């Protein structure tokens, strides 16, 4: 009859199939393991890169000096210690470290800048409130100033900030006086007192 014991050729063939199949599985598992390792390392680097970028962005934004809205009726002028109440005259200094100083008028801001208490190199932002747009602080150098005795400021120096030269000229028609930019105002400041 027919023999049920495998012959030598059948045994070799089975061994080869098993051997090559096992090696293919091992090779596949090995290459899959390498791929996972590479993916893990790559993702770890991406995560580290993304984490680093996120942390750097967070540090940069948290260290950047930002203006703070003046709370009229609550904030106090750092220079004269009066409560800031007139929303058309509030001013602000922000240091490079982010500390905010509020003032009730342009003249208090200028006087404070002239004291030894504030090093001008430490100032990041100098801001004024525009007479026509009191809800927004703007850079002192981007504003125009009207000196008019018909338009009194909180400390009595008659200085008012405007958002543009055109706005200052319109106010000058109504109130009279002299229009100056920031540099001219600083030059003439002592003569206006």
C-alpha positions in Angstrom: 0.0 0.0 0.0 0.6 3.6 0.4 3.1 4.6 3.0 1.9 7.3 5.5 5.4 8.0 6.7 6.9 11.0 5.0 9.8 10.4 2.7 13.0 12.2 3.0 12.1 14.6 0.1 8.8 15.5 1.8 10.6 16.1 5.1 13.1 18.4 3.4 10.4 20.3 1.5 8.4 20.8 4.7 11.6 21.9 6.5 12.3 24.5 3.7 8.8 25.8 3.8 8.9 26.1 7.5 12.4 27.6 7.5 11.7 30.2 4.9 8.3 31.0 6.3 9.7 31.4 9.7 12.5 33.6 8.4 10.1 35.7 6.4 8.1 36.2 9.6 11.2 37.0 11.5 12.5 39.3 8.8 9.0 40.9 8.6 8.9 41.3 12.4 12.4 42.6 12.4 11.8 45.2 9.7 8.4 46.1 11.3 10.3 46.6 14.6 12.8 48.8 12.9 10.0 50.8 11.3 8.3 51.2 14.6 11.6 52.3 16.2 12.2 54.8 13.4 8.6 56.1 13.6 8.9 56.4 17.4 12.2 58.3 17.2 10.9 60.5 14.4 7.7 61.2 16.4 9.7 61.8 19.5 11.8 64.3 17.6 8.7 65.9 16.1 7.1 66.1 19.5 10.3 67.5 21.0 10.5 70.0 18.1 6.8 71.0 18.4 7.1 71.2 22.2 10.2 73.4 21.9 8.5 75.6 19.4 5.4 75.9 21.5 7.5 76.7 24.7 9.6 79.2 22.8 6.4 80.9 21.4 4.9 80.9 24.9 8.0 82.5 26.4 8.2 85.1 23.7 4.6 86.1 23.9 4.6 86.2 27.7 7.7 88.3 27.8 6.5 90.8 25.3 5.4 94.1 26.8 1.7 94.7 26.4 -0.5 97.6 27.1 -3.2 97.3 29.8 -6.5 99.0 29.5 -6.7 101.9 32.0 -9.6 101.4 34.5 -10.9 104.9 34.9 -12.2 105.7 38.4 -9.9 102.9 39.9 -6.4 103.2 38.5 -4.1 105.8 40.1 -1.5 108.0 38.4 1.9 106.8 39.4 3.3 110.3 39.3 0.8 112.6 41.1 -1.1 109.8 42.9 -4.5 111.1 41.7 -7.2 108.8 40.6 -7.4 108.6 36.8 -11.0 109.7 35.9 -10.9 111.5 32.5 -10.9 108.9 29.8 -9.7 111.4 27.1 -6.4 112.0 28.9 -5.1 108.7 30.4 -1.6 107.7 29.5 0.6 104.7 30.1 4.2 103.4 30.2 5.1 99.7 29.8 8.6 98.6 30.6 10.5 96.0 28.7 9.8 93.6 31.6 6.1 94.2 31.2 5.4 96.4 34.2 2.7 98.9 33.5 2.6 102.5 34.9 -0.6 104.6 34.4 -0.9 108.4 34.4 -3.8 110.8 34.4 -2.3 113.2 31.8 0.4 113.7 29.3 2.2 116.1 31.6 2.4 113.5 34.4 3.8 111.0 31.8 6.5 113.5 30.6 7.3 114.5 34.2 7.7 110.9 35.3 10.0 110.2 32.3 12.2 113.1 33.3 12.7 111.8 36.9 15.4 109.4 37.9 12.8 106.8 38.7 12.5 105.7 35.1 15.3 104.8 32.8 14.1 105.6 29.3 16.1 102.6 28.0 13.7 100.4 30.0 10.6 101.8 28.4 9.1 99.5 25.7 5.8 101.4 25.2 4.8 105.0 25.8 1.1 105.4 25.1 -1.5 108.2 25.2 -5.3 108.3 24.9 -6.7 110.2 21.9 -9.2 112.9 22.8 -11.5 111.7 20.0 -11.0 107.9 20.5 -10.6 107.5 24.3 -11.1 103.7 24.2 -7.8 103.1 22.4 -4.2 103.7 23.6 -1.7 104.7 20.9 2.0 105.3 20.7 3.1 108.8 21.7 5.2 109.1 18.6 2.2 108.3 16.4 0.0 111.0 18.0 -0.3 114.8 17.7 -0.8 117.2 20.5 -2.8 120.3 20.9 -1.8 122.9 23.4 -4.9 125.1 24.0 -6.0 127.0 27.0 -9.6 126.4 26.0 -9.0 122.6 26.4 -7.8 122.0 30.0 -6.1 118.7 30.8 -6.4 117.1 34.3 -3.1 118.7 35.6 -3.8 122.1 34.0 -1.2 122.2 31.3 -3.7 122.2 28.5 -2.2 119.3 26.6 -4.5 117.0 24.6 -3.5 114.1 22.3 -5.1 113.3 19.0 -4.9 110.2 16.7 -3.8 112.2 13.6 -2.7 115.6 12.5 -6.0 116.1 10.7 -7.9 115.5 14.0 -5.6 117.9 15.8 -6.1 120.5 13.2 -9.9 120.1 13.4 -9.7 120.6 17.2 -7.4 123.6 16.7 -10.2 125.3 14.6 -12.6 124.8 17.5 -10.3 125.5 20.5 -7.3 127.4 19.0 -3.8 126.7 20.2 -0.6 125.0 18.8 -0.2 121.6 17.3 3.0 119.6 18.0 4.3 116.1 17.4 6.0 114.2 20.3 9.5 115.5 19.6 8.4 119.1 19.4 6.3 118.7 22.5 9.3 117.4 24.4 11.4 120.4 23.2 8.8 123.0 24.1 7.5 121.3 27.3 9.3 123.5 29.8 8.1 126.7 28.1 4.5 125.5 28.2 4.4 125.3 32.0 
